[in-house]
Amino acid sequence: MTTIENGTGQQEFTGKRALVTGGSRGIGAAVVRRLLDAGAEVLTTARSATGTVPEGASFVEADVRTRAGAEALAAAAQETLGGVDVLVHNAGGARPHEGFPAIPDEEWQDALDLNYLASVRLDSLLVPGMRERRSGAIVHVSSAAVLTPAGAFLHYTAAKAALENYSRGLALDLAPFGVRVNAVAPGRVATPGGEATRERWAEVSARMGAAPAESNPDDVPPLGRDGQPDDIANAVLFLASDRASWLTGRHLVLDGGEFPMG
Ligand SMILES: NC(=O)c1ccc[n+]([C@@H]2O[C@H](COP(=O)([O-])OP(=O)(O)OC[C@H]3O[C@@H](n4cnc5c(N)ncnc54)[C@H](OP(=O)(O)O)[C@@H]3O)[C@@H](O)[C@H]2O)c1
């Protein structure tokens, strides 16, 4: 663990209260671990605690796709933390399909609820407290797949594109109140969700009898390896920290060099 101090001898996130969605595995669990290591008090959520919620974090079961889930989570944050200084919207994902017309209507709605509207709903409940305190940092987890929108994942990439656009607009809205909003856009990261999605994608592509238009699932990024959850968590922590105090409305593509024009 690398400890970064804030010049007062304290760890960088000492005294900060953080809420991370989807912290039971993958990127979310790495963000939770890093925040705990840096001294934050952390609450996280998932639909069930069957994954490995990092020790030391508080956990509440909630489905962020619904307004009721967002409300339950905001109430738990108030009760457990007494407020939120750092908000990381990480829960996300979608199943690939055999091209655009094969994506069922309910999965379009689901992709929007999970990858976009979940953030809007939770922000609407937690941003008023940040505005009042005139401080706060929000990080949205998008996807580098936004850079190559195409059939199998169109519901997912469209939802993440909406999230990025919203993230930039929210940043402008909140800048006068000292609240910063940024996004990260990961490429291929080795997580349970990422691996399962890529396996399904390979199956779908094989059934279609053609290489998917997005990119070859077997490609390795130019840096020679897939990303690890900590690669993303390190960037999330930077964006949420005071080291990024003049940074808002940005999205950072973290992809091992896969999309040089991203
Ligand atoms: N891995 C990649 O290659 C990759 C690439 C680009 C972007 N991303 C983005 O990075 C984020 C994390 O991905 P990951 O690969 O770490 O995913 P993951 O391994 O599937 O983990 C997802 C986490 O979110 C939780 N979650 C899922 N649906 C939820 C819901 N409706 N309500 C509350 N929690 C929910 C999961 O727990 P439960 O299932 O128990 O609810 C789990 O804790 C996502 O936004 C994803 O789109 C990942």
The ligand as an SDF file (V2000), in Angstrom:
LIG
                    3D

 48 52  0  0  0  0  0  0  0  0999 V2000
  -14.3120   -4.6600  -16.6570 N   0  0  0  0  0  0  0  0  0  0  0  0
  -14.2090   -3.9910  -17.7890 C   0  0  0  0  0  0  0  0  0  0  0  0
  -13.5320   -4.4310  -18.7470 O   0  0  0  0  0  0  0  0  0  0  0  0
  -14.8910   -2.6440  -17.9270 C   0  0  0  0  0  0  0  0  0  0  0  0
  -14.6090   -1.8840  -19.0740 C   0  0  0  0  0  0  0  0  0  0  0  0
  -15.2180   -0.6510  -19.2320 C   0  0  0  0  0  0  0  0  0  0  0  0
  -16.0720   -0.1650  -18.2570 C   0  0  0  0  0  0  0  0  0  0  0  0
  -16.3450   -0.9180  -17.1540 N   0  0  0  0  0  0  0  0  0  0  0  0
  -17.2790   -0.3500  -16.1740 C   0  0  0  0  0  0  0  0  0  0  0  0
  -16.6980   -0.4360  -14.8850 O   0  0  0  0  0  0  0  0  0  0  0  0
  -17.7090   -0.5970  -13.8900 C   0  0  0  0  0  0  0  0  0  0  0  0
  -17.3900   -1.7960  -13.0340 C   0  0  0  0  0  0  0  0  0  0  0  0
  -17.2730   -2.9260  -13.8690 O   0  0  0  0  0  0  0  0  0  0  0  0
  -16.6960   -4.3280  -13.3580 P   0  0  0  0  0  0  0  0  0  0  0  0
  -16.1030   -4.9810  -14.5490 O   0  0  0  0  0  0  0  0  0  0  0  0
  -15.8940   -4.1530  -12.1150 O   0  0  0  0  0  0  0  0  0  0  0  0
  -18.0940   -5.0830  -13.0140 O   0  0  0  0  0  0  0  0  0  0  0  0
  -18.4060   -6.3830  -12.1370 P   0  0  0  0  0  0  0  0  0  0  0  0
  -17.2100   -7.2210  -11.9110 O   0  0  0  0  0  0  0  0  0  0  0  0
  -19.6070   -7.0170  -12.7880 O   0  0  0  0  0  0  0  0  0  0  0  0
  -18.8780   -5.7410  -10.7490 O   0  0  0  0  0  0  0  0  0  0  0  0
  -20.0440   -4.9270  -10.7620 C   0  0  0  0  0  0  0  0  0  0  0  0
  -20.4030   -4.5020   -9.3540 C   0  0  0  0  0  0  0  0  0  0  0  0
  -21.6190   -3.7240   -9.4320 O   0  0  0  0  0  0  0  0  0  0  0  0
  -22.6550   -4.3620   -8.6640 C   0  0  0  0  0  0  0  0  0  0  0  0
  -23.9360   -4.1430   -9.3260 N   0  0  0  0  0  0  0  0  0  0  0  0
  -24.3180   -4.5870  -10.5540 C   0  0  0  0  0  0  0  0  0  0  0  0
  -25.5890   -4.2230  -10.8020 N   0  0  0  0  0  0  0  0  0  0  0  0
  -26.0040   -3.5400   -9.7040 C   0  0  0  0  0  0  0  0  0  0  0  0
  -27.2320   -2.9200   -9.3460 C   0  0  0  0  0  0  0  0  0  0  0  0
  -28.2930   -2.9460  -10.1830 N   0  0  0  0  0  0  0  0  0  0  0  0
  -27.3330   -2.2920   -8.1440 N   0  0  0  0  0  0  0  0  0  0  0  0
  -26.2620   -2.2780   -7.2870 C   0  0  0  0  0  0  0  0  0  0  0  0
  -25.0890   -2.8470   -7.5770 N   0  0  0  0  0  0  0  0  0  0  0  0
  -24.9620   -3.4800   -8.7610 C   0  0  0  0  0  0  0  0  0  0  0  0
  -22.2270   -5.8390   -8.6170 C   0  0  0  0  0  0  0  0  0  0  0  0
  -22.8310   -6.5670   -7.5490 O   0  0  0  0  0  0  0  0  0  0  0  0
  -24.2420   -7.3750   -7.7280 P   0  0  0  0  0  0  0  0  0  0  0  0
  -24.1710   -8.0680   -9.0530 O   0  0  0  0  0  0  0  0  0  0  0  0
  -24.3250   -8.2930   -6.5500 O   0  0  0  0  0  0  0  0  0  0  0  0
  -25.3130   -6.3150   -7.6960 O   0  0  0  0  0  0  0  0  0  0  0  0
  -20.7270   -5.6780   -8.4230 C   0  0  0  0  0  0  0  0  0  0  0  0
  -20.4420   -5.3110   -7.1020 O   0  0  0  0  0  0  0  0  0  0  0  0
  -19.0250   -0.7060  -14.6740 C   0  0  0  0  0  0  0  0  0  0  0  0
  -19.6700    0.5400  -14.7170 O   0  0  0  0  0  0  0  0  0  0  0  0
  -18.5860   -1.1180  -16.0770 C   0  0  0  0  0  0  0  0  0  0  0  0
  -19.5090   -0.7090  -17.0640 O   0  0  0  0  0  0  0  0  0  0  0  0
  -15.7660   -2.1410  -16.9620 C   0  0  0  0  0  0  0  0  0  0  0  0
  1  2  1  0
  2  3  2  0
  2  4  1  0
  4  5  1  0
  4 48  2  0
  5  6  2  0
  6  7  1  0
  7  8  2  0
  8  9  1  0
  8 48  1  0
  9 10  1  0
  9 46  1  0
 10 11  1  0
 11 12  1  0
 11 44  1  0
 12 13  1  0
 13 14  1  0
 14 15  2  0
 14 16  1  0
 14 17  1  0
 17 18  1  0
 18 19  2  0
 18 20  1  0
 18 21  1  0
 21 22  1  0
 22 23  1  0
 23 24  1  0
 23 42  1  0
 24 25  1  0
 25 26  1  0
 25 36  1  0
 26 27  1  0
 26 35  1  0
 27 28  2  0
 28 29  1  0
 29 30  1  0
 29 35  2  0
 30 31  1  0
 30 32  2  0
 32 33  1  0
 33 34  2  0
 34 35  1  0
 36 37  1  0
 36 42  1  0
 37 38  1  0
 38 39  2  0
 38 40  1  0
 38 41  1  0
 42 43  1  0
 44 45  1  0
 44 46  1  0
 46 47  1  0
M  CHG  2   8   1  16  -1
M  END
$$$$
